[in-house]
Amino acid sequence: MNEDVLNGSIRQFLKTVGVTSQREIEKAVRAALADGRIKGTEKLPAKMTLTVGGVSLTHVIDSTIELA
């Protein structure tokens, strides 16, 4: 195994996940504001589940996204 290749691949994956996730969350929050489903002062529960096949990894992250 090449540690540099592994590290670079993980970083690229996490960068893609981070950018894509942020866009999708922002889009969903804006739509919910426009539809009146939220007011814009909420704290939204958020959960991310990471799975990696072949190594039996499942990692869950629970957090909160604050809007104000």
N, CA, C and O atoms as a Tripos MOL2 file, in Angstrom:
@<TRIPOS>MOLECULE
protein
  272   271    68     0     0
PROTEIN
NO_CHARGES

@<TRIPOS>ATOM
      1 N           0.8500   -1.1840    0.0000 N.3       1 MET1
      2 CA          0.0000    0.0000    0.0000 C.3       1 MET1
      3 C           0.8930    1.2440    0.0000 C.2       1 MET1
      4 O           1.9060    1.3020    0.6970 O.2       1 MET1
      5 N           0.4980    2.2180   -0.7850 N.am      2 ASN2
      6 CA          1.2220    3.4770   -0.8550 C.3       2 ASN2
      7 C           0.4900    4.4970    0.0160 C.2       2 ASN2
      8 O          -0.6240    4.9150   -0.2980 O.2       2 ASN2
      9 N           1.1300    4.8850    1.1050 N.am      3 GLU3
     10 CA          0.5110    5.8150    2.0730 C.3       3 GLU3
     11 C           0.1500    7.1550    1.4340 C.2       3 GLU3
     12 O          -0.8860    7.7360    1.7560 O.2       3 GLU3
     13 N           0.9910    7.6430    0.5410 N.am      4 ASP4
     14 CA          0.7250    8.9310   -0.1140 C.3       4 ASP4
     15 C          -0.5110    8.8440   -1.0110 C.2       4 ASP4
     16 O          -1.3320    9.7620   -1.0380 O.2       4 ASP4
     17 N          -0.6360    7.7450   -1.7370 N.am      5 VAL5
     18 CA         -1.8060    7.5540   -2.6000 C.3       5 VAL5
     19 C          -3.0640    7.4450   -1.7460 C.2       5 VAL5
     20 O          -4.0810    8.0620   -2.0600 O.2       5 VAL5
     21 N          -3.0020    6.6600   -0.6660 N.am      6 LEU6
     22 CA         -4.1410    6.5100    0.2380 C.3       6 LEU6
     23 C          -4.5580    7.8620    0.8060 C.2       6 LEU6
     24 O          -5.7360    8.2180    0.7800 O.2       6 LEU6
     25 N          -3.5870    8.6100    1.3200 N.am      7 ASN7
     26 CA         -3.8750    9.9080    1.9270 C.3       7 ASN7
     27 C          -4.4930   10.8620    0.9200 C.2       7 ASN7
     28 O          -5.4780   11.5340    1.2270 O.2       7 ASN7
     29 N          -3.9310   10.9290   -0.2750 N.am      8 GLY8
     30 CA         -4.4650   11.8170   -1.3150 C.3       8 GLY8
     31 C          -5.8710   11.4240   -1.7320 C.2       8 GLY8
     32 O          -6.7250   12.2830   -1.9490 O.2       8 GLY8
     33 N          -6.1080   10.1360   -1.8420 N.am      9 SER9
     34 CA         -7.4320    9.6540   -2.2310 C.3       9 SER9
     35 C          -8.4740    9.9680   -1.1660 C.2       9 SER9
     36 O          -9.5910   10.3770   -1.4840 O.2       9 SER9
     37 N          -8.1080    9.7760    0.0950 N.am     10 ILE10
     38 CA         -9.0220   10.0940    1.2010 C.3      10 ILE10
     39 C          -9.3160   11.5950    1.2180 C.2      10 ILE10
     40 O         -10.4680   12.0010    1.3650 O.2      10 ILE10
     41 N          -8.2900   12.4050    1.0690 N.am     11 ARG11
     42 CA         -8.4920   13.8620    1.0620 C.3      11 ARG11
     43 C          -9.4170   14.3020   -0.0760 C.2      11 ARG11
     44 O         -10.2840   15.1540    0.1220 O.2      11 ARG11
     45 N          -9.2360   13.7290   -1.2520 N.am     12 GLN12
     46 CA        -10.0840   14.0810   -2.3900 C.3      12 GLN12
     47 C         -11.5260   13.6690   -2.1350 C.2      12 GLN12
     48 O         -12.4530   14.4230   -2.4320 O.2      12 GLN12
     49 N         -11.7150   12.4770   -1.5870 N.am     13 PHE13
     50 CA        -13.0560   12.0040   -1.2510 C.3      13 PHE13
     51 C         -13.7200   12.9390   -0.2470 C.2      13 PHE13
     52 O         -14.8670   13.3430   -0.4390 O.2      13 PHE13
     53 N         -13.0060   13.2840    0.8240 N.am     14 LEU14
     54 CA        -13.5750   14.1510    1.8600 C.3      14 LEU14
     55 C         -13.8500   15.5610    1.3320 C.2      14 LEU14
     56 O         -14.8260   16.1910    1.7390 O.2      14 LEU14
     57 N         -13.0110   16.0540    0.4430 N.am     15 LYS15
     58 CA        -13.2490   17.3730   -0.1650 C.3      15 LYS15
     59 C         -14.5400   17.3380   -0.9760 C.2      15 LYS15
     60 O         -15.3600   18.2510   -0.8820 O.2      15 LYS15
     61 N         -14.7180   16.2940   -1.7660 N.am     16 THR16
     62 CA        -15.9320   16.1450   -2.5710 C.3      16 THR16
     63 C         -17.1600   16.0300   -1.6740 C.2      16 THR16
     64 O         -18.1800   16.6720   -1.9230 O.2      16 THR16
     65 N         -17.0590   15.2210   -0.6420 N.am     17 VAL17
     66 CA        -18.1750   15.0650    0.3030 C.3      17 VAL17
     67 C         -18.5080   16.4010    0.9540 C.2      17 VAL17
     68 O         -19.6790   16.7680    1.0530 O.2      17 VAL17
     69 N         -17.4950   17.1250    1.3940 N.am     18 GLY18
     70 CA        -17.7190   18.3930    2.0860 C.3      18 GLY18
     71 C         -18.3840   19.4350    1.1950 C.2      18 GLY18
     72 O         -19.3570   20.0710    1.6000 O.2      18 GLY18
     73 N         -17.8690   19.6100    0.0000 N.am     19 VAL19
     74 CA        -18.4040   20.6210   -0.9180 C.3      19 VAL19
     75 C         -19.8230   20.2540   -1.3450 C.2      19 VAL19
     76 O         -20.7190   21.0970   -1.3180 O.2      19 VAL19
     77 N         -20.0250   19.0020   -1.7370 N.am     20 THR20
     78 CA        -21.3450   18.5550   -2.1770 C.3      20 THR20
     79 C         -22.3600   18.6400   -1.0440 C.2      20 THR20
     80 O         -23.4860   19.0940   -1.2480 O.2      20 THR20
     81 N         -21.9660   18.2070    0.1420 N.am     21 SER21
     82 CA        -22.8740   18.2350    1.2880 C.3      21 SER21
     83 C         -23.2790   19.6660    1.6390 C.2      21 SER21
     84 O         -24.4490   19.9310    1.9160 O.2      21 SER21
     85 N         -22.3270   20.5760    1.6280 N.am     22 GLN22
     86 CA        -22.6430   21.9660    1.9460 C.3      22 GLN22
     87 C         -23.6450   22.5300    0.9540 C.2      22 GLN22
     88 O         -24.6030   23.1920    1.3510 O.2      22 GLN22
     89 N         -23.4370   22.2770   -0.3270 N.am     23 ARG23
     90 CA        -24.3690   22.7780   -1.3510 C.3      23 ARG23
     91 C         -25.7680   22.2240   -1.1420 C.2      23 ARG23
     92 O         -26.7480   22.9640   -1.2240 O.2      23 ARG23
     93 N         -25.8670   20.9310   -0.8720 N.am     24 GLU24
     94 CA        -27.1780   20.2960   -0.7030 C.3      24 GLU24
     95 C         -27.8840   20.8010    0.5530 C.2      24 GLU24
     96 O         -29.0950   21.0190    0.5370 O.2      24 GLU24
     97 N         -27.1450   20.9850    1.6280 N.am     25 ILE25
     98 CA        -27.7450   21.5170    2.8600 C.3      25 ILE25
     99 C         -28.2360   22.9380    2.6330 C.2      25 ILE25
    100 O         -29.3580   23.2710    3.0150 O.2      25 ILE25
    101 N         -27.4150   23.7790    2.0170 N.am     26 GLU26
    102 CA        -27.8160   25.1600    1.7400 C.3      26 GLU26
    103 C         -29.0600   25.1980    0.8620 C.2      26 GLU26
    104 O         -29.9740   25.9820    1.1170 O.2      26 GLU26
    105 N         -29.1030   24.3600   -0.1650 N.am     27 LYS27
    106 CA        -30.2550   24.3110   -1.0660 C.3      27 LYS27
    107 C         -31.5170   23.8890   -0.3050 C.2      27 LYS27
    108 O         -32.5790   24.4830   -0.4910 O.2      27 LYS27
    109 N         -31.4060   22.8820    0.5380 N.am     28 ALA28
    110 CA        -32.5630   22.3970    1.3020 C.3      28 ALA28
    111 C         -33.0450   23.4400    2.3060 C.2      28 ALA28
    112 O         -34.2500   23.6130    2.4870 O.2      28 ALA28
    113 N         -32.1150   24.1360    2.9580 N.am     29 VAL29
    114 CA        -32.4950   25.1660    3.9310 C.3      29 VAL29
    115 C         -33.1850   26.3320    3.2220 C.2      29 VAL29
    116 O         -34.2010   26.8330    3.7030 O.2      29 VAL29
    117 N         -32.6460   26.7630    2.0940 N.am     30 ARG30
    118 CA        -33.2710   27.8570    1.3480 C.3      30 ARG30
    119 C         -34.6750   27.4800    0.8720 C.2      30 ARG30
    120 O         -35.5890   28.3030    0.9180 O.2      30 ARG30
    121 N         -34.8450   26.2420    0.4180 N.am     31 ALA31
    122 CA        -36.1660   25.7890   -0.0240 C.3      31 ALA31
    123 C         -37.1390   25.7320    1.1520 C.2      31 ALA31
    124 O         -38.2990   26.1200    1.0130 O.2      31 ALA31
    125 N         -36.6850   25.2590    2.2900 N.am     32 ALA32
    126 CA        -37.5520   25.1870    3.4710 C.3      32 ALA32
    127 C         -37.9340   26.5880    3.9510 C.2      32 ALA32
    128 O         -39.0610   26.7960    4.4000 O.2      32 ALA32
    129 N         -37.0240   27.5390    3.8620 N.am     33 LEU33
    130 CA        -37.3430   28.9310    4.2030 C.3      33 LEU33
    131 C         -38.3740   29.4920    3.2350 C.2      33 LEU33
    132 O         -39.3410   30.1290    3.6520 O.2      33 LEU33
    133 N         -38.1730   29.2600    1.9620 N.am     34 ALA34
    134 CA        -39.0830   29.7820    0.9440 C.3      34 ALA34
    135 C         -40.4760   29.1880    1.0830 C.2      34 ALA34
    136 O         -41.4710   29.8700    0.8380 O.2      34 ALA34
    137 N         -40.5500   27.9270    1.4720 N.am     35 ASP35
    138 CA        -41.8380   27.2400    1.6360 C.3      35 ASP35
    139 C         -42.4980   27.5170    2.9800 C.2      35 ASP35
    140 O         -43.6440   27.1280    3.2080 O.2      35 ASP35
    141 N         -41.7740   28.1910    3.8690 N.am     36 GLY36
    142 CA        -42.3260   28.4860    5.1840 C.3      36 GLY36
    143 C         -42.2650   27.3150    6.1600 C.2      36 GLY36
    144 O         -42.9030   27.3570    7.2120 O.2      36 GLY36
    145 N         -41.5070   26.2740    5.8280 N.am     37 ARG37
    146 CA        -41.3950   25.1180    6.7270 C.3      37 ARG37
    147 C         -40.4980   25.4000    7.9190 C.2      37 ARG37
    148 O         -40.6240   24.7600    8.9630 O.2      37 ARG37
    149 N         -39.5910   26.3580    7.7660 N.am     38 ILE38
    150 CA        -38.7420   26.7930    8.8720 C.3      38 ILE38
    151 C         -38.7150   28.3160    8.8810 C.2      38 ILE38
    152 O         -39.0450   28.9630    7.8870 O.2      38 ILE38
    153 N         -38.3160   28.8810   10.0240 N.am     39 LYS39
    154 CA        -38.2870   30.3340   10.1670 C.3      39 LYS39
    155 C         -36.9040   30.9340    9.9580 C.2      39 LYS39
    156 O         -36.7750   32.1220    9.6620 O.2      39 LYS39
    157 N         -35.8740   30.1140   10.1110 N.am     40 GLY40
    158 CA        -34.5200   30.6160    9.9460 C.3      40 GLY40
    159 C         -33.7880   30.8320   11.2470 C.2      40 GLY40
    160 O         -32.6740   31.3560   11.2630 O.2      40 GLY40
    161 N         -34.4090   30.4300   12.3400 N.am     41 THR41
    162 CA        -33.7730   30.5630   13.6500 C.3      41 THR41
    163 C         -33.5410   29.2040   14.3070 C.2      41 THR41
    164 O         -33.0780   29.1260   15.4450 O.2      41 THR41
    165 N         -33.8610   28.1560   13.5940 N.am     42 GLU42
    166 CA        -33.8050   26.8150   14.1580 C.3      42 GLU42
    167 C         -32.3720   26.2940   14.3020 C.2      42 GLU42
    168 O         -31.4170   26.8160   13.7270 O.2      42 GLU42
    169 N         -32.2860   25.2460   15.0970 N.am     43 LYS43
    170 CA        -31.0950   24.4080   15.1580 C.3      43 LYS43
    171 C         -31.5340   23.0700   14.5940 C.2      43 LYS43
    172 O         -32.3910   22.3960   15.1660 O.2      43 LYS43
    173 N         -30.9440   22.6860   13.4680 N.am     44 LEU44
    174 CA        -31.3750   21.4880   12.7660 C.3      44 LEU44
    175 C         -30.4820   20.2960   13.1170 C.2      44 LEU44
    176 O         -29.2590   20.3890   13.0100 O.2      44 LEU44
    177 N         -31.0780   19.1850   13.5310 N.am     45 PRO45
    178 CA        -30.2590   18.0010   13.7830 C.3      45 PRO45
    179 C         -29.7090   17.4700   12.4600 C.2      45 PRO45
    180 O         -30.4140   17.4330   11.4520 O.2      45 PRO45
    181 N         -28.4620   17.0680   12.4790 N.am     46 ALA46
    182 CA        -27.8300   16.5510   11.2650 C.3      46 ALA46
    183 C         -27.0840   15.2610   11.5950 C.2      46 ALA46
    184 O         -26.4960   15.1210   12.6680 O.2      46 ALA46
    185 N         -27.1210   14.3280   10.6530 N.am     47 LYS47
    186 CA        -26.4190   13.0600   10.8300 C.3      47 LYS47
    187 C         -25.7520   12.6790    9.5150 C.2      47 LYS47
    188 O         -26.3550   12.7740    8.4460 O.2      47 LYS47
    189 N         -24.5220   12.2550    9.6080 N.am     48 MET48
    190 CA        -23.7770   11.7730    8.4510 C.3      48 MET48
    191 C         -23.3200   10.3570    8.7500 C.2      48 MET48
    192 O         -22.7330   10.0930    9.7990 O.2      48 MET48
    193 N         -23.5910    9.4540    7.8280 N.am     49 THR49
    194 CA        -23.1260    8.0810    7.9700 C.3      49 THR49
    195 C         -22.1180    7.7900    6.8680 C.2      49 THR49
    196 O         -22.4330    7.8800    5.6810 O.2      49 THR49
    197 N         -20.9140    7.4440    7.2720 N.am     50 LEU50
    198 CA        -19.8380    7.1180    6.3490 C.3      50 LEU50
    199 C         -19.6900    5.6030    6.3070 C.2      50 LEU50
    200 O         -19.5610    4.9550    7.3460 O.2      50 LEU50
    201 N         -19.7080    5.0510    5.1210 N.am     51 THR51
    202 CA        -19.4440    3.6240    4.9770 C.3      51 THR51
    203 C         -18.3410    3.4290    3.9460 C.2      51 THR51
    204 O         -18.2930    4.1180    2.9260 O.2      51 THR51
    205 N         -17.4720    2.4960    4.2240 N.am     52 VAL52
    206 CA        -16.4080    2.1470    3.2890 C.3      52 VAL52
    207 C         -16.4480    0.6360    3.1130 C.2      52 VAL52
    208 O         -16.1830   -0.1240    4.0440 O.2      52 VAL52
    209 N         -16.7810    0.2270    1.9140 N.am     53 GLY53
    210 CA        -16.8460   -1.1980    1.6200 C.3      53 GLY53
    211 C         -15.4730   -1.8300    1.6030 C.2      53 GLY53
    212 O         -14.4710   -1.1580    1.3560 O.2      53 GLY53
    213 N         -15.4290   -3.1050    1.8630 N.am     54 GLY54
    214 CA        -14.1810   -3.8410    1.8250 C.3      54 GLY54
    215 C         -13.4150   -3.8470    3.1280 C.2      54 GLY54
    216 O         -12.5550   -4.7010    3.3450 O.2      54 GLY54
    217 N         -13.7270   -2.8830    4.0100 N.am     55 VAL55
    218 CA        -13.0510   -2.8370    5.3100 C.3      55 VAL55
    219 C         -14.0530   -2.7950    6.4620 C.2      55 VAL55
    220 O         -13.6780   -2.6010    7.6180 O.2      55 VAL55
    221 N         -15.3090   -2.9760    6.1380 N.am     56 SER56
    222 CA        -16.3740   -3.0310    7.1520 C.3      56 SER56
    223 C         -16.3920   -1.8000    8.0520 C.2      56 SER56
    224 O         -16.5080   -1.9150    9.2730 O.2      56 SER56
    225 N         -16.2780   -0.6240    7.4430 N.am     57 LEU57
    226 CA        -16.3170    0.6150    8.2240 C.3      57 LEU57
    227 C         -17.6740    1.2730    8.0880 C.2      57 LEU57
    228 O         -18.1520    1.5180    6.9800 O.2      57 LEU57
    229 N         -18.2870    1.5560    9.2180 N.am     58 THR58
    230 CA        -19.4760    2.4050    9.2930 C.3      58 THR58
    231 C         -19.2320    3.3680   10.4470 C.2      58 THR58
    232 O         -18.9960    2.9500   11.5810 O.2      58 THR58
    233 N         -19.2910    4.6510   10.1450 N.am     59 HIS59
    234 CA        -19.0290    5.6860   11.1640 C.3      59 HIS59
    235 C         -20.1380    6.7230   11.0790 C.2      59 HIS59
    236 O         -20.3920    7.2810   10.0110 O.2      59 HIS59
    237 N         -20.7980    6.9800   12.2030 N.am     60 VAL60
    238 CA        -21.9170    7.9140   12.2460 C.3      60 VAL60
    239 C         -21.4940    9.1600   13.0140 C.2      60 VAL60
    240 O         -20.9050    9.0780   14.0920 O.2      60 VAL60
    241 N         -21.8090   10.3100   12.4370 N.am     61 ILE61
    242 CA        -21.5390   11.5980   13.0860 C.3      61 ILE61
    243 C         -22.8750   12.3040   13.2750 C.2      61 ILE61
    244 O         -23.5990   12.5510   12.3110 O.2      61 ILE61
    245 N         -23.1950   12.6270   14.5310 N.am     62 ASP62
    246 CA        -24.3980   13.3930   14.8510 C.3      62 ASP62
    247 C         -23.9700   14.7990   15.2400 C.2      62 ASP62
    248 O         -23.0040   14.9790   15.9810 O.2      62 ASP62
    249 N         -24.6890   15.7920   14.7400 N.am     63 SER63
    250 CA        -24.3520   17.1720   15.0360 C.3      63 SER63
    251 C         -25.5970   18.0450   14.8910 C.2      63 SER63
    252 O         -26.7100   17.5440   14.7330 O.2      63 SER63
    253 N         -25.3890   19.3430   14.9470 N.am     64 THR64
    254 CA        -26.4580   20.3220   14.8120 C.3      64 THR64
    255 C         -26.0110   21.4170   13.8650 C.2      64 THR64
    256 O         -24.8680   21.8710   13.9200 O.2      64 THR64
    257 N         -26.9160   21.8380   12.9980 N.am     65 ILE65
    258 CA        -26.6610   22.9680   12.1060 C.3      65 ILE65
    259 C         -27.5070   24.1280   12.5840 C.2      65 ILE65
    260 O         -28.7360   24.0570   12.5800 O.2      65 ILE65
    261 N         -26.8430   25.1990   12.9980 N.am     66 GLU66
    262 CA        -27.5420   26.3760   13.5200 C.3      66 GLU66
    263 C         -27.7880   27.3580   12.3900 C.2      66 GLU66
    264 O         -26.9140   27.5890   11.5550 O.2      66 GLU66
    265 N         -28.9780   27.9330   12.3650 N.am     67 LEU67
    266 CA        -29.3340   28.8900   11.3100 C.3      67 LEU67
    267 C         -29.2140   30.3390   11.7560 C.2      67 LEU67
    268 O         -29.1780   31.2430   10.9220 O.2      67 LEU67
    269 N         -29.1540   30.5650   13.0470 N.am     68 ALA68
    270 CA        -29.0200   31.9540   13.5310 C.3      68 ALA68
    271 C         -28.1740   31.9700   14.7830 C.2      68 ALA68
    272 O         -27.9370   33.0350   15.3530 O.2      68 ALA68
@<TRIPOS>BOND
     1     1     2 1
     2     2     3 1
     3     3     4 2
     4     3     5 am
     5     5     6 1
     6     6     7 1
     7     7     8 2
     8     7     9 am
     9     9    10 1
    10    10    11 1
    11    11    12 2
    12    11    13 am
    13    13    14 1
    14    14    15 1
    15    15    16 2
    16    15    17 am
    17    17    18 1
    18    18    19 1
    19    19    20 2
    20    19    21 am
    21    21    22 1
    22    22    23 1
    23    23    24 2
    24    23    25 am
    25    25    26 1
    26    26    27 1
    27    27    28 2
    28    27    29 am
    29    29    30 1
    30    30    31 1
    31    31    32 2
    32    31    33 am
    33    33    34 1
    34    34    35 1
    35    35    36 2
    36    35    37 am
    37    37    38 1
    38    38    39 1
    39    39    40 2
    40    39    41 am
    41    41    42 1
    42    42    43 1
    43    43    44 2
    44    43    45 am
    45    45    46 1
    46    46    47 1
    47    47    48 2
    48    47    49 am
    49    49    50 1
    50    50    51 1
    51    51    52 2
    52    51    53 am
    53    53    54 1
    54    54    55 1
    55    55    56 2
    56    55    57 am
    57    57    58 1
    58    58    59 1
    59    59    60 2
    60    59    61 am
    61    61    62 1
    62    62    63 1
    63    63    64 2
    64    63    65 am
    65    65    66 1
    66    66    67 1
    67    67    68 2
    68    67    69 am
    69    69    70 1
    70    70    71 1
    71    71    72 2
    72    71    73 am
    73    73    74 1
    74    74    75 1
    75    75    76 2
    76    75    77 am
    77    77    78 1
    78    78    79 1
    79    79    80 2
    80    79    81 am
    81    81    82 1
    82    82    83 1
    83    83    84 2
    84    83    85 am
    85    85    86 1
    86    86    87 1
    87    87    88 2
    88    87    89 am
    89    89    90 1
    90    90    91 1
    91    91    92 2
    92    91    93 am
    93    93    94 1
    94    94    95 1
    95    95    96 2
    96    95    97 am
    97    97    98 1
    98    98    99 1
    99    99   100 2
   100    99   101 am
   101   101   102 1
   102   102   103 1
   103   103   104 2
   104   103   105 am
   105   105   106 1
   106   106   107 1
   107   107   108 2
   108   107   109 am
   109   109   110 1
   110   110   111 1
   111   111   112 2
   112   111   113 am
   113   113   114 1
   114   114   115 1
   115   115   116 2
   116   115   117 am
   117   117   118 1
   118   118   119 1
   119   119   120 2
   120   119   121 am
   121   121   122 1
   122   122   123 1
   123   123   124 2
   124   123   125 am
   125   125   126 1
   126   126   127 1
   127   127   128 2
   128   127   129 am
   129   129   130 1
   130   130   131 1
   131   131   132 2
   132   131   133 am
   133   133   134 1
   134   134   135 1
   135   135   136 2
   136   135   137 am
   137   137   138 1
   138   138   139 1
   139   139   140 2
   140   139   141 am
   141   141   142 1
   142   142   143 1
   143   143   144 2
   144   143   145 am
   145   145   146 1
   146   146   147 1
   147   147   148 2
   148   147   149 am
   149   149   150 1
   150   150   151 1
   151   151   152 2
   152   151   153 am
   153   153   154 1
   154   154   155 1
   155   155   156 2
   156   155   157 am
   157   157   158 1
   158   158   159 1
   159   159   160 2
   160   159   161 am
   161   161   162 1
   162   162   163 1
   163   163   164 2
   164   163   165 am
   165   165   166 1
   166   166   167 1
   167   167   168 2
   168   167   169 am
   169   169   170 1
   170   170   171 1
   171   171   172 2
   172   171   173 am
   173   173   174 1
   174   174   175 1
   175   175   176 2
   176   175   177 am
   177   177   178 1
   178   178   179 1
   179   179   180 2
   180   179   181 am
   181   181   182 1
   182   182   183 1
   183   183   184 2
   184   183   185 am
   185   185   186 1
   186   186   187 1
   187   187   188 2
   188   187   189 am
   189   189   190 1
   190   190   191 1
   191   191   192 2
   192   191   193 am
   193   193   194 1
   194   194   195 1
   195   195   196 2
   196   195   197 am
   197   197   198 1
   198   198   199 1
   199   199   200 2
   200   199   201 am
   201   201   202 1
   202   202   203 1
   203   203   204 2
   204   203   205 am
   205   205   206 1
   206   206   207 1
   207   207   208 2
   208   207   209 am
   209   209   210 1
   210   210   211 1
   211   211   212 2
   212   211   213 am
   213   213   214 1
   214   214   215 1
   215   215   216 2
   216   215   217 am
   217   217   218 1
   218   218   219 1
   219   219   220 2
   220   219   221 am
   221   221   222 1
   222   222   223 1
   223   223   224 2
   224   223   225 am
   225   225   226 1
   226   226   227 1
   227   227   228 2
   228   227   229 am
   229   229   230 1
   230   230   231 1
   231   231   232 2
   232   231   233 am
   233   233   234 1
   234   234   235 1
   235   235   236 2
   236   235   237 am
   237   237   238 1
   238   238   239 1
   239   239   240 2
   240   239   241 am
   241   241   242 1
   242   242   243 1
   243   243   244 2
   244   243   245 am
   245   245   246 1
   246   246   247 1
   247   247   248 2
   248   247   249 am
   249   249   250 1
   250   250   251 1
   251   251   252 2
   252   251   253 am
   253   253   254 1
   254   254   255 1
   255   255   256 2
   256   255   257 am
   257   257   258 1
   258   258   259 1
   259   259   260 2
   260   259   261 am
   261   261   262 1
   262   262   263 1
   263   263   264 2
   264   263   265 am
   265   265   266 1
   266   266   267 1
   267   267   268 2
   268   267   269 am
   269   269   270 1
   270   270   271 1
   271   271   272 2
@<TRIPOS>SUBSTRUCTURE
     1 MET1         2 RESIDUE 1 A MET
     2 ASN2         6 RESIDUE 1 A ASN
     3 GLU3        10 RESIDUE 1 A GLU
     4 ASP4        14 RESIDUE 1 A ASP
     5 VAL5        18 RESIDUE 1 A VAL
     6 LEU6        22 RESIDUE 1 A LEU
     7 ASN7        26 RESIDUE 1 A ASN
     8 GLY8        30 RESIDUE 1 A GLY
     9 SER9        34 RESIDUE 1 A SER
    10 ILE10       38 RESIDUE 1 A ILE
    11 ARG11       42 RESIDUE 1 A ARG
    12 GLN12       46 RESIDUE 1 A GLN
    13 PHE13       50 RESIDUE 1 A PHE
    14 LEU14       54 RESIDUE 1 A LEU
    15 LYS15       58 RESIDUE 1 A LYS
    16 THR16       62 RESIDUE 1 A THR
    17 VAL17       66 RESIDUE 1 A VAL
    18 GLY18       70 RESIDUE 1 A GLY
    19 VAL19       74 RESIDUE 1 A VAL
    20 THR20       78 RESIDUE 1 A THR
    21 SER21       82 RESIDUE 1 A SER
    22 GLN22       86 RESIDUE 1 A GLN
    23 ARG23       90 RESIDUE 1 A ARG
    24 GLU24       94 RESIDUE 1 A GLU
    25 ILE25       98 RESIDUE 1 A ILE
    26 GLU26      102 RESIDUE 1 A GLU
    27 LYS27      106 RESIDUE 1 A LYS
    28 ALA28      110 RESIDUE 1 A ALA
    29 VAL29      114 RESIDUE 1 A VAL
    30 ARG30      118 RESIDUE 1 A ARG
    31 ALA31      122 RESIDUE 1 A ALA
    32 ALA32      126 RESIDUE 1 A ALA
    33 LEU33      130 RESIDUE 1 A LEU
    34 ALA34      134 RESIDUE 1 A ALA
    35 ASP35      138 RESIDUE 1 A ASP
    36 GLY36      142 RESIDUE 1 A GLY
    37 ARG37      146 RESIDUE 1 A ARG
    38 ILE38      150 RESIDUE 1 A ILE
    39 LYS39      154 RESIDUE 1 A LYS
    40 GLY40      158 RESIDUE 1 A GLY
    41 THR41      162 RESIDUE 1 A THR
    42 GLU42      166 RESIDUE 1 A GLU
    43 LYS43      170 RESIDUE 1 A LYS
    44 LEU44      174 RESIDUE 1 A LEU
    45 PRO45      178 RESIDUE 1 A PRO
    46 ALA46      182 RESIDUE 1 A ALA
    47 LYS47      186 RESIDUE 1 A LYS
    48 MET48      190 RESIDUE 1 A MET
    49 THR49      194 RESIDUE 1 A THR
    50 LEU50      198 RESIDUE 1 A LEU
    51 THR51      202 RESIDUE 1 A THR
    52 VAL52      206 RESIDUE 1 A VAL
    53 GLY53      210 RESIDUE 1 A GLY
    54 GLY54      214 RESIDUE 1 A GLY
    55 VAL55      218 RESIDUE 1 A VAL
    56 SER56      222 RESIDUE 1 A SER
    57 LEU57      226 RESIDUE 1 A LEU
    58 THR58      230 RESIDUE 1 A THR
    59 HIS59      234 RESIDUE 1 A HIS
    60 VAL60      238 RESIDUE 1 A VAL
    61 ILE61      242 RESIDUE 1 A ILE
    62 ASP62      246 RESIDUE 1 A ASP
    63 SER63      250 RESIDUE 1 A SER
    64 THR64      254 RESIDUE 1 A THR
    65 ILE65      258 RESIDUE 1 A ILE
    66 GLU66      262 RESIDUE 1 A GLU
    67 LEU67      266 RESIDUE 1 A LEU
    68 ALA68      270 RESIDUE 1 A ALA
